[in-house]
Amino acid sequence: MPTVGIKRDLLFEVLQKTYTDDQFQDLCFDFGLELDEVTSEKEMLSREQGTESDQVKTASEAIIYKIDIPANRYDLLCLEGLARGLLVFLHKMEAPRYRSIPPTEGPRQQLIIKPNTAKVRPHAVAAILRNITFNQDRYSSFIDLQDKLHQNICRKRSLVAIGTHDLDTIQGPFVFDAKPPDEIKFRPLNQQKELTATQQMELYSGDSHLRHYLPIIRDKPVYPVIYDRNGVVLSMPPIINGEHSKITLNTRNVLIECTATDLNKATTVLDQLVSMFSQYCSQPFIVEQVDVVRPDKTSITYPKLAYREEELLVEDVNKKIGIQESPETIAQLLTKMCLKSKVVENGSKLLVEVPPTRADVIHCCDIIEDVAIAYGYNNVQYTMPKTNCIADQFQINHLTDQLRNAVAQAGFTEVLTFALCSRDDIADKLGHNIENTRAVHISNPKTSEFQVARTTLLPGILKTLANNRKMPLPLKLFEISDIVLQDPDKDVGAGNERHLCAVNYNKAPGFEVIQGLLDRTMQMLEVKSCKDDDQGYYIRSSQDDATYFPGRCAEIVARGKVIGKMGVLHPDVIQKFELTLPCAAFEITLEPFL
């Protein structure tokens, strides 16, 4: 959940009222927010650097409210949006109408996307704030909102990167291209000389702020770059803007461009940014359009600033919240939340207009939530539920709990490992082919350690052993958890299966230790050791599993079905998991015993 720092006096000036800290905390709660902390710049710096720091001595003592904002409320991430929302909530203003219009003189500015951008960052959108007036507080808020959006919806610039430029210092049409890094050369923001893109990557590798964004494009064959008609570089997204088009307090016309790998996110970010700061334009809440020419020569005009309408059943609203309010009252509550509403169809429905700033409203449930916030959760009357149910534990969980106790009493220590692992963990390291594992793959893994959902519990236990090799022997570990396997019969294409896995790690494999635990487990499950009985269990030799040592592997058969395997692990498997002593293990599924 993002936390926004707002200067108290500026906020109260816009709200046209002074509140005590407790009163403002209550107002935040009524609006669905939380006042996290009351502090100051000086107090924050003193906690970080100590009271004797030179920065602390010169820091401002102006009171700052730190407010927790829901992660999907991008419209509340700055003073402008928060104050606007509170003013509408308090009936001190009506929700503004945002509009995008063509320029009053001449054709629209153009942003031309070249085909080469598809290799690194294929999408771009743009808009212009015309005749805007900045002061220091507005400028700081403008920069802070970009930072908050970068960290939130933009996913640290990996999905979207925002660039803002002084339009009077550059000339359109603008070109969004991708070039080899040595062919890109410009003077980056706050630098004294021109540098190639390669030199900038080296320069910013030690920068505490920018170094986190370098991996986004570092290994790409081409880097994205935006330049104007005269070849002046505006920015190299998502890393740095150019010094030439730097925005200052004297800037009057601002070009905003967003380059992205996700066009929907880019459109949302652009709408949020221009909606918040168009209030400082000579024509408030009006934004100048820009034509974006795509590689296929088609042209789309931005910003969208699109309004949409949603229909809502009054009965559903009252039922889901637990209130009994008239359609007119509910419409008024929604209007307080910047969702203009009117009653239709003889009072049975509401027609709700969702503005471009409310990207968090995806479904009717989101609108109902806003009704509940505006109504006040503390005002909802406590009622007894109309249904009477007795909760009961799932059978598989009940069985699992009993087995955990039994295996622990047998001298084994339980571990809890990650449900995600690398492809090598479940395939190469165990001597298997990844194509034969029925593994569920993560489409865009953040790290090589979490590429697939585990298909066996064994790798997790072996990695735990590797991290505890220096502990006294023997190490006897077990885990009872779910694995995930592809299943075309399931509606989601995959299903969970509860497994029990145990490993004995010692100077000798201890096959008899593992078999003893298996016998004890079957005794707890009330399954007799009997080969001729369909209700019993037995083990039989298995030669086709590369995970186990040849001749030391057995299939476990219970009630006529193979439920798992046991044996001494192959030396190659032990070595690949960085272990030095032999292991014996078994793994079974618990599903047949329900």
N, C-alpha and C positions, 0 to 999 in steps of 0.2 A: 504494500500500500504506500503510494508516494506521500511525502510530507512536504508541504509548501510553507515557506517562511514569508509572512506578510507583515509589513510595517504597520503597527497598530494605528498610529495617528493618521496615516494615509487612508487606511480602510475606514476609519470612523468619519473622516472628512467626506468620503464618497457616500457612506451610508447616511450622512447628515444627522448623525446621533452619536453620542458618547456612551459607551457601556462599561460597566465594571467587568472584571475578568470572569466572575461567576455568571453575570448576565450574558456575556458573549458566549461562554461555554454552553449555557442553556440554549441560546439561539442556534449554535452549531448543531447541537443534538437534535433540535426540532427540524433542522434542515437535512439531517442524515449524515452529519460530519462529526468529527471529534477534535476538540482543542487539546493538542498533545502537550504543549509546553509554552510557557510565557518566559521569554528570555531577551537577550540583546546581543548585538554583535560583539561587544566587549566581553560579556559573560561567556559566550561560546569560545572566543579566542583564548580567554584566560584558562578555560578548562583544557584546551589543547596544548597551549604553549607556556602556561604559567603566568603569574601576574606581573613578572618583571620584564616581559617581552616588550620591545619597542612598539610592535604592532598593537599590542593590547592597550598601551598608554594612549595611542592616538585613535583607537577604535570608537565607533559611535555607541552612545548609550541609549539610543532610541529603542523602544520596546518592540519586540518582534513576536508575533503570534505564529507558532508552528502548528499547522492544522493537517490532520490526516485526511487524505482525499481518497475515495474509492478508486481503484486502479483503472476502471473504465470510464471515469468522469473526466475526460480530457478538457472539458470546458471549464473546469474549476481549478486548473493548475496555475493560474496567475491571478493577480489582484483584480484585473479587469473582469475576468469571467466570474470569479467568486463574488465580487461586489455586485455585479449585474444580477447574478442568480439570487442573492440575498435581497436586493431591492425589489425584484419581482415577487419574491416570496412574502415580503413585508407589504405588498401592495403600494409601493412607492413609485413604481414605474411599470409600464407594460413591456412585455418581451419585444425586443426590436425585430424588425423585418430585414433580413440580410439579402442584398441583391448584388448580382454581378452584371455589369453593363459594358458595352463597347466604349472605346475612348471618345471623348467629345470632339476631337479633331484627328483626322487621318485614320489609317487602318490600324487594326490590332497589331501589337507586337507578336513576333513569332519565335517559338523555340523549336528548332529542327532537330529531330533525333536521327542519327546516322545508324546504318545497319550494324556497324562494328560494336555498338553498345550491347548487343545481344550476348556477347561473350562474357560480360561482367555485370552490367546493371541496365536492363533493357527499357525501363520506364522512366518517364519524367512528366511533371506537371508544373504549371507556373501561374502567377497572378501578380497584379501590381496594386500597391497602395498609393494612391495619388494624393498629393497635397497633404501629407501627414505632418503633424507637428510633434517633435520629441522634446522632452526635457530629461534630466538625468534619471528621475524615477521611472519614467515611461521607457526610456532606453534600457535601463537595467531589467525591467520587467519583460521587455521584448526578448532580451538575451536569455533570461532565466526560463521563459516558457519554451524556447527552443531546446534548452538543455533538458528540461523535464520531459518533453516529447521524445527527445532522442533516447532517454533512458527508459521510457515507458513503451508506448506503442511502436516506436521505431526500433526497439530491441537493440539498443546501443549502436545505432546507425546501420545495423546489418540489413534491415528491411527498408528503411527510408533514411535519407540524409537531407537536411535542410540547408539551403544557402540563401542568404539575404544580401542584396547589393544596392548601392546608390545608383539609381537608373540614370541620373544626369551625368555620370562619369563614363558611361558605356553607350554603345549604339547597336540596335538590333538590325536585322534578325540575329538571334543567338543560336549557337550550334552546340548540341550535346553529342560528343564523339568519344571514341575510345582509341588511344594511341599507345605505342610502345613507350615505356617510362622515360627512356633517354630522349624522346622527341618532344616531351612536355617540359617546358621551361617558363617559369614566371616567378614573380616576387610574392612569396606567401605572406599571409597576414602577420603584421608586426615584425617582419624581417627587413634587413637593409639592402639585400642584393637578390638577384635572380638565382634560382636553383632549379636543377632538373628534378623530375619526380623521383629518380633514384637517390639523388642527394638529399631530398626532403625525407625520404623514408629512413635514411641513416640519421638525419638530424633529429627527427621526432621519435626515434627508437628509445631515447632517454627522457622524453617528455612525459611527466606524470599523468597528463590528461590525454594527449593524443596517441600515445603508444598502444593504448588498448584497441584502437580502431585500425591500426596498420595491418593486422592479419586478414582483414576483410578483403583486401585487394593485393596484398604483397606477392602472392604466388601466381597472380593472373598474368597472362601474356601481354595484355593491354590494360591501361588504367583509364578510368572515365575522366573526361575533362569538358568544361563548358567555356566557350569563348564567344566574343561578339564579332560583328562584321569586320572589324579591323584586326582581328586576331588577338585581341586583349583577353587574357585568361581570367574568367570570373572565379572559377573554383575547380578543385580536383576532389570531387566527392568520393568517398565520405570522409576525407581527411581534413582538408583545409581550404579556406577561401583565399582569394587573391587580395593583396593590399590595395590594388588600384581601385576596386569598387567597394572599399570598406565603408560601412555606414557610420556616420557621426551624428552628433546632436543637431547639426545643420542640414542633414539630409531631408529632402522634401518629398522625393518619389522613390519608393522602394520596390525593387523587383524581388519576388520570392520564388525560388525554384526548389522543387523536391525531386530528387532522383531516387529510384527505388527498384527493388526486386519484386515488390508486391504493389501493384497499381491501386488496389482498393485502399491499402494503408496510406499510400501517398496522397490520394484524394482526400481522405479523412484528415490527415495532418495539415494539408493546405487549407482546407475549410476551417479547421480550428484556428489556425494562426491568423488568417485574414479576418475571421469573425471577431476575434478578441480585440485586434488593434485597428480595425477600420473605424472604431469610434473616435479616433484621433484625427481622421481625415476631415477635410473641409466639408465633405458631404458624408456625415456619419453613416456607417454600416453599408456603404456602397463601395464595391471593389471593381477595379478595371480588369477586363478579360484579356487573356493571352491565348493565341492559337498554338497548339502543339501539333507539329507535323510529324507523323510517324514514318518509319522507314518505307511503308507501302504507299506513301504519298497521301494517305487520308489525314484529315485534320480534325482535331477535337478541341473544343473551347473550354478553358478552365478559368476560374474555379466553378465547380458545379453549383454549390450552395443550394442543393436540392431539398425541397420540402416534400414530405410524403404524408399520407393519411392512413390511419389505422382505425378499424371499427372495434368497439368493445361492448360486450353485453353488460348492462348494469347489474344484472343478477349475478354474473360471475364475479364482478368486483366485490359486491357485498358478501358473497359466500366465501370467497377466498380470504378476505381480511377478517371476516367475522363482525361486520357492522350492518346497519340498516339505514342507509342514507339515500336521499332522493337523487335522481339523475342530475338535477341542477346543482346540488351541493357537490357531487363528485366532479362535475365539470369545472366548478370553481376551484376545487382542490388541485386539479391537474393544471389549470391555468397558473396557479401559484408556482408550479414546478416548471414553468416555461413551455408547457405543452397545451397550447390553445385548444379548447374543446367546446363542442356544442352538442345539445341533445337532439337526437333524430329518431324517426320511426316511433312516434308517440311515446317517447320516454323509455323505450326498451333498450336503446343503444346510444353509445356516445361516439361521435366522430372526432378523433384526436389528430391534430396536426403536429408531426414530429419535425423540429427544425434541424438544420444541418449541423448544429453544435451538439446535438444529442445522439452521437454515434453509439452510445451505450444502449439505446432502445432498439432491440432486435426483435422482440416478441411481445405479445400482449401482457405477459407476466411482468415484463419490465415496467410497463405503464401502471399495472396494478400496484407494483412496489412503490411507485411514486405517489399513488393515492394514499397508501398506508403511511408513508413518510409525512405527507402534508396533513393527513388526519391526526397523526401523532400516535406512536406505538403505545404510549402511556395512557392514551384515551380509549384504547380498545378494551372492552369489558371482558373480564375473565368469565369463561363459561365452561361447564362440564362437557366433555366430548359426548357426542350422541352414539358413539360405538363403544363396545366393551370387548377388548381383545386381551388375551393372555399371551405374552411373549414366550417364545421357546427357542432354545439354541438349535442351530442347524445340526443335523445328525453328524455330518463330517467334522464339524468343529468339536462336538462332544466327544467323538471317538479320538480325535487328535489330542485333546487335552488329557484323556486317560492314558494314551500311549506315551505322551511326553513324560508323565510321572513315572511310568513303568520303565522306560529306557533310562531315565535319569537315575532311578534306583538301581539299575544294573551297572552303574559306574561310568556312564557316558555323560559328557558335557554338551549341552545344547548350544548351537550357534544360530545366528540369524544373518543370512547373507543377502546380497542384492538380487532382485528379480531380473535385472538386466545384466548382460555380460558381453564380452567380445565374441566375434565369430570363431576365433581361434580357440576360445575356452571350451566350446561345446563340440568343436569339429577337429581341427588339426591337432590340438594337444591331447585329445582322446583317441586319435587315430581314425577318425571318421571323416566322411565327405559331407561338407555343409549342405549339399543338395539333398542328402538323404535324411536330414534331421527333422524335417517338418517344423523348422524354426520360424517364428514370427519376427520379421526384420523391421527395424526402425528406419523410416524413410529418410530422416535427416538427423542422424545422431550427432550430439554435441561433442562426444569424445569417443575414441576407439574402444574404450572400456565398456560402453553401453550401446552396442550395435544391434543386439537381438534380445528377445525374451528367452530366458533359460529353458532348455528342454530336459535338463537333468540337474539334480542338486549337487552332484559330485564335484564339479569344478569349484563351486563356492567353498566347499569344505576343504578342498586341497589348497586353495589360496589362503584360507584361514590357517591351515597347518604351516604353510610356508612363512607366514608372518609371525608364527609362534614356535619356530624350530628350537629356540633356546630354552623352552620350558622343559621341566622334568618329564622324562618318559615313564610310562607310555602316555601318548596323547590319544584319547578316545573321544571322538566328536560325533554328534548326530544333528540332523535337521529334519523337521517335519514342516513342509511348506508346499506351495503350489508351483507347478511348472506350467508353461503355456505351449500348446501345440496347435498347428494349423488343423482346422476341422471344417471341411466344406459343408457339413450338415448344420453348422451353427449359423445364426443370422449375421454374426459379425465375422465369420470365417475363421474363428479360433476359439479354443476352450481351455479352461484351467483343469488341472488334474493334481490331486493331493498326493505327494510322495513322502516316503520315509527313506532317508539315506544315513548310513553310519559308516565310519572309517576308523580303523585301528592303525596307529602309527607307532612303530617300535623297532627294535633291532632285529626282531623276527616278525614276519608278516602277521602272525596271529590269526590264521584262518579259523582256528577253533573258537577264538573269541567272538568273531563275527557270526559264526554259525550258532554259537550259544545264544547270542542276542536275537538272532532270527527265531530260534526255537522258543525263546521267552516271549517274543512278540506274537508268535502264532498261538502260544498258550493263552495270552491275554485276549486274543481274538477268537478263542475257543475253536481253533482249527487244529485237528489232530494230525500227527505225522503218519500218513498212510497212503501208500502209492496206489492201492487198488480201489480206494474209496473216492468218489467224485467230490465228496465234501472235505477231504483231507488235503494235505500238502506234502510235497517232496521236492528234492532237487535232482537235476539230471545234467549230465555233461554237456558243455557248449564249447564249440571250437571257432566260432565265427565272429568273435568280438575282439577287435584290436586293442580295446582298453585294458583287457586282462591278459595275464601271462598264459601262453598256450598250455593246456592241460590243467590249469588252475582256475578254470571258470565254469560256473554252473548256472543253469536257468532255474528259477524258483517257480514251481507250478503249484497253484492252489485252486481247488474246486474246478479242476479241468482246464484252467487258463494260465498262461505264462504271465506272472505279475511282476517279474523283475529278474535281476541277475546278481550274483555274488562271486567273489573270487579275489585273487591276488593281483594287484595292479601291475601292468607291464612296466619294466624299467624305463622305457622311453617316456611313458606318461609321467612317471615320478620325476624324471629329469626335466621335462618341459615345465613342470610346476615348481621347479627349483627346490625339490626335496632330495634328501640324501639317504633316507632309510626306506625299507619296504613298507607297503601298506596292504591291508586287506579291507574290502568294502562290500557292502550290499546296498541295493536300492530297489524298493518295491513301490507299487501304487497301492493306495488304500481304498480306492473307489469300489472294488468288488466286495468289500466287507461291510458295506452299509446295509 
